[in-house]
């Protein structure tokens, strides 16, 4: 175990050579110490718009910048290869271009937490500079394949592209000048589960993420792999001291880890380990005697950061060192240490009674019984990553999916010639209601009621994002976990999150309703999962491996 109090290594007796290049119009020099362009930007130059979502995997796209006008993933680009070149981050785009993208993303709801957005904007600006047509979606989907966005479901980003490249972004922003962004923030907070604001600054990566606000000169601490913390003067030093292991993609396919309960079931379901896959890895900083900065910032991480281990650790380390300390988990750390949705194996009878077996998780039985009192909950101990009921609807969503799919199956059985659509209706414990339908054209259609809408752009964005997450959960997402509980999938591309090109059209209808505003997207998540599962014929095991395509479509 690394010494959690002493710096990881003494300073080098000789200073490294310098690398000179241009960043956002200004000449700079940084040490040629073997670090990446991302480290040079964030830690040496204080340019925080380029984000670290997976370094050094080079797979999430959050650190994308323009190098001599071409998009480049900064976390896998050695800084010495940038000598003499011109680097442009989202901060360095022209005023008109920056306003164009901020306006388009804000007007379409294409940015929620905003962590991945600066990299996506840089990628799309590189595409726009080539003269790509506004209505040519194929190259946009190919460009977005280099990125991971967990929040928005891609569709709104495509809409932002069209708005920005037709020159209509400024008009849309002007038309929305009277938009109540405070109300938009209230809706985003309800949907995201933590305080959130909405504005052009969010699009440009200025939402106050914990690692972006850390004071200059703070020590850096990372997990050492043995339950302690490796500490260094820089992130490079700390990771070197920890012997950071590069993420890997396992060769074993994810499979549901639990056996179905015995019985005669109208429907049966087994789910796999699933990674929440939030983009901003856990981070916090603290001064001695102070309060740690929240790792939630402008996004709730789908509940996965509730009780994040970085909060207690950074307070203790700051007090021990007598200096500000910044704690940062790598992508591999979040996968190994972060909580997962508890896998389930369940059977339900035609009358709604049954058994739901799940990995033991505090609060799970109460969550299930909130929507399905007829289900007996059996909790079992199983080697594997930690689980949490705080993750988006864990427990009650699985129960709601079973009951909604049961209702959908009954409707189909009673329809002449099986002609009824695959429709599922869910009411969440909070009171949000969603109806989801999967059409023969492959499109997903959603209706949402969750009190006063407050802001239709935000609520629609969250509904589309929830549909994206539900579709991936049913069809493609999963973690390979060995029998001894070791996770085999540590790279963001191994989680099975659906790409932009894999997403069908999502049509959302919002209904104003009486009462207090409540979360609506969690009900959408459950309803879409149930409708998709029904459209595929209720296969027992998730992920099903069947992407949603129009009837008669040829797989790509």
N, C-alpha and C positions, 0 to 999 in steps of 0.2 A: 504494500500500500504506500502511495506517495505521502511525503510529509505534508500535511495540510496547512502548515504554518510558514515554512521556509520557501522563498522563491525557488523556482525549479532549477535554475542553473546560473552560474556567475556570468556577468557580461563578457562579451568577447574582448580580448585585449587590443584587437585591431578593428577599425571601422571598415565596413564593406564599401565597395565602390558604389557610386550613385548611378541611377537610371533616370535620364531626363526625357520627359515627354510633355504633352499639352493636355490639360483636362479642362473642359468647359471654357476654352479660350484663354487659359492662363498657363504659363510655363511652370513646371514643377520638377522636383527631383526627389527620389525616394531611395532608400538603401537597396542595393542588389543583394538581398539576404536570402534569396531562394523562394520568397513568398509569391503569392498570386497577385494578379491585378486587383482582385476584390479586397484582399488584405491591404494592399497599398492604398486603395481608395478609402476604405472605411477607417483603418487604424492609423495610417500615416498622414492622410490628407483630410480626414474628417468629412469625407463625402458619403453621406449616409443614405442617399436615395437608392443606391444599389444595395439590394438586400441579400442576406445569407440565409437561404432556405434549405440547402443540402450540401454545402461545400465539404469536401472537394469532389462531389459526385458529378456535378455539371449536368443535372437532370431536371431541375425544377424551373429554371429560367428566370428566377427572381433577380439574379445579378446581371442580367443582360444589359450591355451598354453598346454604343456604336464606336467602333475603332476604324478610323478613316472612312466613316459613313456606313460601315457594314456591321450588322448585329454580331456580338461576340459574348460568349458566356465567360464572365470575368473570373469565376472561381477556379477554372481549370486553365487559365491563361497565365503562364509565368510572366511576371512583370518585366523581366529582362527582354522579352519578345516585343515589348511595347516601346522600346527605346526609339525616340525620334518621331513617334506617331501621334495622332490626334484622337483623344478619347472624349466622347460626348455622352454624358449621362442625361437623364430626363431634365436635370437642372440646367443643362447647357443648351437645350433646344431653344430656337428663337422664340421670342415672346408670343408671336402669332401662333406658332406650332404648339407651344405649351398650352395656350388658351384653347386651341382647337381640340386637343385631346382631352383636356380637363373638362371642357364643356360637353363633349360627346359622351364621355364616360359618366358624367354626372347626370346628363339628360336621359340616359338609357338604363341607369342602375347597373352599369358594367363594373363597378367597383364597390365592394362592401367593406372589408377590413382595410383594403388598400395595400396589403403587403406585396402581393405579386404584381400590382399594376404598373409601377415604373418600368420594370423589365419588359412587360408586354407592350407598353407604349413605345419603348425604344425599338422593339421588334417590328411593330406596325409602322412606325415612322420610317424604318429602313425599307419596308415593303412599299409604302406610299411613294418614297423617293424614286422607286423604279417605274412609277406610272401605272401600277396595278389598278384595274378598274374597280370602282366602288361596289359593283354588283357581282364581281367575280369571287365567289366565296371559297372555291377550291384552294387557291394559293394562300388565303387567310388561314384556312384549317391546317394546311401544311406548315405554315409559319408557327401557328399556335401549338403544333405537336412538340415543339421545343420547350413548352411551358406546362406548369401544373397550376390550375386555379381550382381551389376546393369550394369556393363560395358561390359563384355566379352561374354555373352550369353552361358557360361558354356562349350561350345564345345572345345574351346582352352585350358581350364583347364584340361579336359579329355585327350587332346592330350599331355599336359605337363606331366600328370601322366604317360602315356605310355612311353614317352621319358625318364623320370627320372628313372622309374623302370626297363627299359631294359638296362640301363647303357649307353644309347646313348646321354644323355644330354651333356656330355663333348665333344663328337664328334661333335654334332650340334653346340655347342658354338665355337669350334675350326674352323669349316667350315665357321662360320659367323664372323670370326675374322676381316674380311675386311668390314663388314657391316658398313654403314655410319649411326651411331647413331644420328648425327646431322640432317641428312635428315629425319631419323625416327621421331625425335622430331618435325621437321617442319610439317610432316604429322599428327602427334598426335595433334599438336596445331590447325591445320586446322579442324580436326574432333571434337576435344573436346571444341573448342571455347575459350580456354585460354592457356597461355604459359604452355608447358608440355615438359618434357624430358623423354627419354627412356634409361633404363640401368638396370644392375643387382641390383643397390642400390634401385631402385623403387620396385622390387620384394620383397626385404627384409624390406620394410616399411620405407625407409629413403628418402622419396620424399619431405621432408620439410613441412609437414602439420602444419597448424598454431598452434594447441594446442601442438604439439610435440616440438615446438621451443620456447615456453613461458619460460621466465627466472624464475629460482628458487626463491621462496619467493614472487611471484606476488600474489596480492589479486585475488579472484575469484568472478565473478559476473554471476548470472543467472537470467532469468526472474522471477519476483515475482508473476505473474498471474494477476496483477492489472495494468499493463502498466509500471511498474518500474523495479528496479533491486535489488535483494537481494545479499549482498556482505558478504564474509567471508574470513578468512585466508586460508581455504581449500575448495575444492569442496564439501566435506561432510557437512561442516558448511553452505555453501551458499545454498545447496539444502535443508537442514533442515530448514533454515530460510524462504525459499520460500514455504515450505509446498508442495514440489513436489508431484504431483499426478502420480501414476504409470499408464502407458499406459493401455488402455483397447481395447478389440475387441467387437465392437457393435454387436447386434443381428439382426440389420436391414440390408438387402442386398442393395448394391449400385444400384441406379436407375438413369437414365437420368433425370435431373431436369426440362428440358424445353419441351414445347409442340411444335410439328411440325408446321411450317407455313401452312396455308391453301393453297390448290392447288392440281392439278393433276401432280404427279411426276413420272418420270421414275425410279428414285431411291430416297430413303429417309434414313436419318441417324440421330440418336440421340446418343450423347456420354455422359459419366458420369464425375463426378469429378474424377480426377486421381492424385495420389501422385507421384512426381518425384522420390522419394525413393533413392536419392543419399546417400551413406554410411557415408561420413564424415559430421557430423552435423556442422552447422555454428559455427565458432570459430575465434577469433582474439585476439591479445594482443597489448598493447601500453604502452610506457613510457610517463610520463608527458611532454607535449610539442612536442611529437614525432608524427610519422605517423603510423597508425594502420597496422598491418600485414594483408595481403590479406587473406580472407577466402577461396579463390579459390585454393591456393597451386598448386598441380599438376593435377588438374581436374576441369572442368568447371561446374560440377553439372547439366549438361544439360540445362544451362541457369538460373537455379532456384536461384543461389546465386548472380545474378546481382543485385546490390543495396541492399545487405544483411544488415539488421538492426544492426548487431553487429558492423559494422565499425564506425558509428557515435557514438554509445553508448560507445564503449571502449575508444575512444578519450576523451569524456566528463568525464567518470569515472576516468581515469588516471589523468586528470587535477584537478579534485575535490579532489582526495585523495592524490595527490602528490607522488604517488607510481605507479610502474607498475601494470597494471590490465589485467587480462585474462578473456574474456567473452566466455562462452560456452553454446550453446543451447543443451538441451536434445533432444532425439528422439521425445518426445511428443511436445516440443517447436517447432521443425521444422514442424511438421504436423499442429499444430494450427496456426502458424505465417507465415509459408513459402508460397510462391505463387504456385498456381496450374495451370494446363492447363485449359483454359476456356472451359466449356461444350458448345456443339453446338447442334442445331436441324435444319436440312437442308433438302431441297428438290431440285432436279435438273431435268430439262426436257431433252428430247433426244437431243436437240440442244445445251446443255451446259449452258442454262440460268436457273435461279432459285433464291431461297432465302436461305441465311444462317443466322439463328438466333443464337445469342451467348450472353453469360454473358458479360456485358459491360467491355471492356478491352482496355486501351490506345494502339493505333497502330494496332488494330486487322483488321479494314477494309482495311487499306493499305496492310497488309500482305496477306489477301485473294485476293485482286485485283491484286496482283503481278503475280498470276498464273491463276486467274479465274475472268476476268473483267465482265463476264456475270452474276455473282452472286450479288444479292442485299444483303447487310449486314444490318441486324436489330440487334441492341444491346439493351439488356434489363437489368434492375437492378434486382438482385437476392441476397437474404441473403445467405452468405456462405463465405468460405475462400477467401483470395486475389487471384487474377489471374494476369498473366503476359504474354505478347507476346514474352518475351525473352526465354521462355521455348521452347525446341527443336521444331522448325518449327511451333509453335502455330499459327493457322489461315491458313497459306498457305498449311500446310500438309493436314488439313481436306478438304480444297477445292481441292487439288490435288488428294486426295483419291477418292472423288466423281467423278471427271472427268476421272481418270484412270479406275475406276470400270465401269463407263458408257461405256468407250471404250471397256473394256473387255467383257461386256455383249453384246455389239453389235457384237463383233467378235464371241462370242459363238452362238448368234442367227443365224449368217450367216454360221456357220460350219455345214457340213453334219452330221446329227444325233447328234449334240451337242458334237462333238468329239474334239474340240479345247481345249487346255490346259487353265488353269486359269492363265493368264499372264497380268501383269500390267506394264506400263512404265511411269516414272515420270522424269521430268526435274525440278530441284530446281531453285529458283530465283538466286542462286549463280552460276548456270551453271552445277552443277553436274547432271549426268544422271544415272538412275538405271532401270533395267528391272528385275522383279521378277516373278517367276513361282512356283506354287504349284503343285506337281505331285501326281499321284494316290498312290505312295509309301509314301506320307506324307512329303517327303523332300521339302525343300525350295531351289530354285536355283536362284542365283542372278548374274547379270552382272553389272559392274560399270565402268563408264567413268567419270573422274574428273581431267583431265589434266595429267601431269607427275605423276606417281604413287609414286615416292620418296622412299617409303619403302613398299614392298608388305605385309610383316608380320603385320605391324601396320594397313594398310588399310583393310586387310582381317579381322583382329580382330575387328575393328570398324564396318565393314559391318555385321559380325555375331552378334555383340552386338546390332546393330540397328534392325536386324531381330528379335532378342529375345524381344526387347522392343515393336516392332510393333505387334508381335504375342500376347504378353500379353495384350497390349492395346485393341486389338480387342476381345480377348476371355475371359480374366480373371481379368483384373485390374479395380479397382474402389474404391472410398471412400463413405461410408455411411454418408450423411449429412442431418441433420434434417431440417424441414421446417423453423426453426428459424436460420439456418446457423451453428449450432453446429456440429462439426465433431464427429462421433461415433467410428471411427476406428483410434486408436492411436498406435497400435503395428505394427512392420514391417511385421509380418506374415499376417496381415489383409489387406495388400495392393493388394494382388493377384498377386505378381510377380512370374513368372513361375519358378519352380524348375528345376534342371538339368535333372531329370528323365522325365520331361514333354516336353523337347526340342527335336524336330526332327533334322535330319541332315540338315545343311546349307552348300550348295556348292557355292563357290564364284569364279567368273571369273573376273579378273581385266584387263582392257584394257588401254594401254597407249594412250593418246590423246594430241593434240597440245594445246598451250596456257599456261596460268599460272595454277598452281595447285589450286584446289578449294575443298571445303568440298564435300565429296561423300556420307557419311553415312546418312545424313538427307534425301537424295533422296531414299536411300535404305529403310529407315524407312517408308516413304510414299508408296513406291512401294510394299513392303511386306505387309503393312496393306491393301492396295487395293486388292492384289492377294489373301490374306487369306480371306478377306471379300467376295470376289467373289466365292472362293471355298466353302464357307458355304451358298451360295445362297442369299447373300445380306440381312440378317436379319436387321431390322431397328435399334434395340437397341444394343449398346455396353455397357458392355461386353456381348458377346453372350453366354458364358458358355460352348462353344463347343471347346475342345482342338483339336489340329490338329493331326490326326492319319491316318496311312495308310488305304486305302480302305479295308473294311472287317476286320479290327483289332478289337479285343475285348477290351473294356475299362478296365483299371486296377482298 
